[in-house]
Amino acid sequence: MTRTIDRENTKIAAAKKMRDIMTTYYLDALSAFQNNRQVAWITSGGPVEPLVAMDIIPVYPENHGAMIGSAKMGEELCSKAEEMGYCADLCAYARADIGCSVAKGGPIGGLPKPDMLICCNNICGTVLKWYEVQARYYGVPLFILDTPVCHTGFFPETAAYVKAQITEYIGFLETVTKRKLDMDRLNQVGHLSFEGQKLWQQVLRTTAHKPSPMSAFDAFFFLALIVTLRGTTTAVDFYRELLAEMNDRIAKGISVVPDEQYRLLWDNLPVWHRLKWLSKKFSDHKACLVADTYTSAWCGAIQYIDPDNFLDSIAQAYTRIYLNIGIDQMADQVLDMIRFYDVNGLVMHSNRSCKPYSFGQMDIMHIVHKKTGIPVLMLEADMVDPRSFSESQMDTRIDAFMEIILQRGTTLKG
């Protein structure tokens, strides 16, 4: 038996400031041309710090794709790309972005025209062709940063290969902008980037407290700044305030899920178009998704960053992110999170759009079940395209999963 929970008194105050910051960010990007500033479209896992240091506004089509999903515009824009000849099996972020460029649609009327595109393939291979398509459409230069997959480790040859490309990347920016990169400014941005990632990590770790002051659904929302404004004082100041609010909620005993009884870990990207439904569904079972593998990826390689030698260290940091390592290493990180957050179950989103994130999930599921014994739920959906979502199927599977956790808990207590 489940109950409905009133979340009105559990809302996080920082959400309004976050919306205001993001509104200002997009207004700046959309008015860049009038203000003689340049815009670079960049993949979410790409090294953004040189752009910030050169006062180039970074814009993220993937973040925009998440906004499209949340605004429930995914089907319309993905269908537009399919009408143009793109396969429905392609990433929904890519389809939505390509469709949006042609239709001039989306929740903010489309992204500003880029002056350049920066593509780093540490998140997936689809971005290579996606960004090639957009570079041709807008007639702008494209830089591709290739990061070899670290199946078993990070080797000197890998470091040298990626470092050489970082140097080429800076040269590319200097050529396009006709300006030299100020290395002192880059060092300042590097320190801010490192500090922002540390604060974001601390925010995420507050959910180890029982009960949790926020959920993974909140983290999906608050993630935006560490992606879009990484390396800025705006991100650092905001996450410092958010961390203070989380600690205050802990001190006052404020729980995001009243009467929290079960703690879950989420794997893969969010189902952006059904976040509220999923949040309510789990909350009604007194379950809180206290952590996820997705939002932690933007601080997961922080141990490889040397803020005092930032330029040399980012080759390793940007190569050893979660989606660019081997399945065994991924499983180890999931196991570490299960122990740290003391979760009762793992929820895996088998994301039709994201092959690199989803292909190894069955292996991770078996490793987790073998080493921890906790129940694992696999949900099939898509992060943006609602045509791959079945509410009735989701409803039934989540109910059955929570019943297993309930019975397991009763057995353990007995």
N, C-alpha and C positions, 0 to 999 in steps of 0.2 A: 504494500500500500504506500503510495507516495502522497506528498502534500505540496500545496502551492506556497512559495516563499515570497514575501514582499521584499524586494531588493532596494526599495526607495531609501531606506536608512543605511544601506551599505555602500552607497555611491562614493566614488573617490573624488575629492574636491579638485584635484589637479587636472581632471579631464577637461574642464573649461579652458584653462590656460593652454593646455595642449592644442585644443582646437584653434584658439586664437593664434598661436605660434605657427601652426600649419597653414592657416589662412594667409597670414602675412608672407610666409615662404612662397606659396603659390602665386600670390599677387606680385611679389618681386620677380618671380620667374616669368610670369606672363607679360610683365612690363619691362623686361630686360632690354629689349631693342630700343625703346624710347629713352632708356637711361644709359645707353652706350655700354651695356654689359653683354657678355657672351654666355651662352647656355650650352652645356654639354649633357647629353643623355648618357647615362652610365649604368651598367648592371649593378644590382644590389650588393654583390660581393666584390666589386671593383675597388681599387685603391683611390679613394676620393680626395685624400689629403692634398696632393699636388694641385687639384682643381681649386680647393678652398684657398690654398696659399696664393694662387694667382687670381683670386677674385672672380673665378668663373662659377656660374651658378650650376650646381649639379642637379639634374632631374632624373628621376628613376621611373621608367616605364612599368617596372614590376609593382612599385608602390601605387602607381596610378591604376594598375590592374586590380590591386586589392580594393581600391576605392570604387572601381567599376563593379566589382563583385558585391561589395557592401551596399552599393546603391541599387543593386538588382538590375543592372544594365548589361550583365554578362551575356545573356542569350542573344540580345539584339545585336551587340557588337561582334560577338563570335560568329553569328550567322552572316553578318556582313562580310567578314573575311572568307567564310566558306563560299559565299556567292562569287567571290573573286577567284576562287579556285584552290584555296588553302584547305587542307584535309582537317576534318573534325577531330582527328586523333592528335593534332598538334597541341602544344601547350596553350591553355586558355589565356594566359597573360599575353602571349605572342599574338594570338588571334584577336583578342580584344584591342590590343595596341595598334595592330595593323588596320583593323576595321575602324578604329577611332580616328586614325590619321586621315582616312579617306572621307569618313562621314562627318568629321569635325564635331564629334559627339562626346559623350562621357559626362561625368558629374560636374566638371569645371569647363566644359566646352572644348575639350582637347588640350593637349600639352603645347607649350610654346615651341616654335620651330627651333630645332637645334642648330648650333654652329659647328658641332662636331659630335661624334659618337665614340664612346669608350666601352669596349667589350672585354670582359675578363671571363674566361670559361671555367672558373673554379666552382661554379654552381651547376652548370650543365652544358651540353653541347648545342642545344637548340638556340642559345643566344647568338651563336656565330652566324647562322643563316638569318635569324630574326633581325639582327643589327645590320647585316649586309643589305637586306631588303629595305630597311628604313634609310640607310645611307644613300642608296640609289634613289629612293622616293624623294628625299629632301635635297639630294645633290650636295652632300657635305662629306668631309673626310672622316674616315673610320680608323681607329687604332684597336688592334686585337692583342690582348695580353694573354699568352698561353701559359697555364699552370699545369704541369704534369700531375696526374693522379698519384697521391702518396699511398699506394696500396700497403706497403710494409714499412715505410719510414721516409725521412727527408734526408737526402744525400747531398754531399758537396757539389756534385754535378748539377743537381736540381737547383741548388742555391745560386750557382754561377749563371745558369741558364735564365732564371727568373730575374736576377739582379741586372743582367744585361738588358733585359726588356724594360725594366723600370727606367733605366737610363734612356732608352729609346723613347719611352713614353714621355718623359720630361722634354726630350728634344722635339717630339711631335707637338706638344702643347706650346712650346716656345715658337715653333714655326707657324702654327695656326694663329697664335695671338700676336706674334711679332714682338714679344716681350720676353725678358729673361726671368727665370724663376729665382726669387729671393730665398736663399737657403736658410737665412735666419728666420724668415717668416715661415718656411716649411717646418723648421724645428719647433716653433711656437705652436703651429697647427698640430704637429705630431704629439706634443705634450697634452694638448687639449683633447685629442682623439683618444689617447691612452687613458686620461682621467675620466672622460665620458664613458668609456667601456668599463672601467673599474666601477663607476657608480651604477651603471646599468646592471652589472653583475651583482652588486650588493642589493639593489632593488629586487632582483629576481630571487635572491637567496633569503629574503625576508619571509618567503612563503614556506620555508622549512619550519616556521613557528606553527604551533597547533593552538587554536585554529588559524588558518591562513588569512592574512589581511587583504590579499587580492588573489585572483585566479589567473590561469593561463589566458582566459578570454580578455582580461584587463591587460595582460602583457602584450597580447596581439595588437591592442590599440596603442599602448605607450611605446611600442617598438619604433614607431615612425621616426622619432627624432634621432636615434642612434644610427639610423640608416641615412636619412636625408640631410641631417645637420651635424654629422660626425666631424669632429675637429673644430667646433665653434664653441664660444662661451655660452651661447644660447642653450645648447644641449647640456653642457656641464651644469649650468645654473638650474635648469629644469630638473634634471635627475637628482641633484642635491636636494631640491625641495620635495620631490616625489619620495625619495628615501626617508626624509624627515617625516613625511606624512605616514608612510608605512610603519615606521617605528612608533609613531604616536598612536596609530591604530592598534598596534600590538600592546602598547602600554595600557590602553583603555579597553582592551579585550574586544575590539570590533572585528568581527569576522565577515568576510565577503559572502559566505554561505552560513547563515544562522544554523546553529546546532550541527555543525560539520561533524560527520561521523566517518566518512570515507575519503581517501585521498588518492587521486589518480594522476598519471603521467600521460601527456598527449605527444604523439609522434607525427611529424610531417606538418605541412602548411595548414592553416585554418580553412574551414569551409566558410569563406567570407560572407556568402549570401544567406547563411543560416546560423550565424553566430548566436543571435538572441535565442533562437529555438533550442539550440544545443545547450547553451548555458542554463536555460530554464529546465531543460530535461534532466540534466545531471543534478542541478540544485534541488529539484523536487525529490530526488533520491537521497538528499543530504550528502551529496558527493561534490567535492571540489577538485577541479583539475588544477593542481598546485604548481605544475611545471610543464615544460614542453621542450622538445629538442630544437624547435625552430627559432624562438626568440633568443635562446641561449647561444645560438651560433654567432651572434654579433659581439660576443665576449669570450667565445670558446677557445680562441687562439691567442688570448691576451698574454699568456705566459711566454710567448715567443717574441713579444714586442719589447724593445729596449728604447724607452723614450729619449734617452740621451744619445742614441745612435739609430734614430728612427728610420732613416732612408734605407740603411743596410738591413734592418731587421724586418721590414715589411714584406720582403720577398718570402720569408718563411711564414710569417703570420697570415698572409693572404693565400698561401698555397695549402696550408694545413687546416683549412676550415672543415666543418663537419661533413659537407657533401663531397669533399675531395680527398677523403681517406678511405681505407679499406673497411669492409663489412665487419671484420673482427674488432677493429678500433671503434667503429660506430657502436657495436654491441657493448664494448667496455664502457663507453660514455653513458649509454642508456642504463647499464647496471649501476654505475656510479650515481646517477641521478635517482634511481630507485632507492638506493641506500640513503643518500643524503636527505631526500624529501620524505622518506619513510612512507612510500605509497602502497596502496592495497591492490592496484591493478594498473595495467597499461592499455591505453586506447590508441590504436594505430589507424591513421587515415590513409587508406590505400588510394592515393590521389591520381586519378586518371591523367591529369595534366603533367605531373612531375615524375618522370620515369627514374631519374637518378635517386630521388628520395624514396621511391616506392619499390623498386625492383628487389632490394635486399631485405625487405621487411619480413618476409617469411623466415629467412635465416635468423634475423634478429629475434623474431618471436620465439623460435624454437630454443635459441640460446638463453633468452630471458626466462622462459618457462622451466627449462632444465635447471638453471642455476638458482632461481628464486622460488619457483612454484606458484608465483602469483598469476591470476587469470589475465588473459590477453584478449582484447576485443579488436577485430578487424572490421573497419567501416569503409565501404566503397563510395566514393563521391568525387567531386571536382572542386577545386578551390574557387573557381569563378563561374563556370557554366552550370546552371541549375538543372539542365537536362539529364545530368548524371546523378541526380539526387532523388532518392525514394524515401519520403517521410515515413511511410508505413513500415518499410523494411528497417529503417534506422530506429524507429520507435520500438519495434519488437526486439531487435538485437540488444539495444541498450537496456531494456527491461530485463531481459534474460541474463545479461552480463551482470547487472547489479544484483540480481537474485543469487547468482553464483557467489559473488563477493559476500553477500549477506550470510548465505549458508556456510561459507568457508569461515567467516568470522565467528559464527555461532559454534561451529565445530571446534575451532581453535580455543575459544573461551571455555567450551565444555570440557 
